[in-house]
């Protein structure tokens, strides 16, 4: 019998993870801002998928999204917190240049959304019976290699990095608290993956050359299917003894 996964993305790593999970016989509930993208992915995934479009930065949306998933599928076995942005257009950058708006926007979209979704899902999971694996559920949070291994030349954005570091701390703290309840909480920290979010970087010759050297295993951007496969592992039963960990999917970034 398949599990129910709630994923806060309709493109990129989240969408590819949804596809791989759906292929494994699981039910998927998609939550994302753009209604057309949600509808397209749900249609692609088939009858065992549903979704809800809305703004995750709205504090009132997370409870509605989780309730909609439970109403449709009866439970939530896994949450994949993916939604996030680069806040450079709002003024994020090196510490001495970062604006108040850049800092606030980055934390609101990249951190607060994960906190709210996790809070609402954990409320549901705590009321669920233990599954066949002896656990109640799993949460996977999206962080970034930049929250662990900074790169000052091309990717200095203090609010983004600080937010991704905060996600790691939130992940480990929650994992410690809820392990006794049979709830696992982990994070994934990708380097540069071929997604819509990295599109601008992939068009910059200087960054392309940098990434070819910085990510030697793939000699460039990491294929989205590779990043998604790691996420599927952490969300699945093969990782049932893994919690409080940050998996770096970086094609060698931290070694070069």
Protein Blocks (a to p, Z undefined) as FASTA:
>chain_A
ZZdddddbfehjllmmmmmmmmnopacddddfblmlmmmmmmmnommbccddddfklmkl
mmmmmmmmmmmnopafbdcdfbdcdfklnopacfklpcfklmmmmmmmmmmmmmmmmmmm
mmmmmmpccdfkopabdcdddddfklmmgcfklmccfklmmmmmmmmmmmmmmmmmmmmn
opacddddddddddfklmmmmmmmklmmmmmmmmmmnopacdfklmmmmmmmmmmmklmm
gghiacddeehmmmZZ
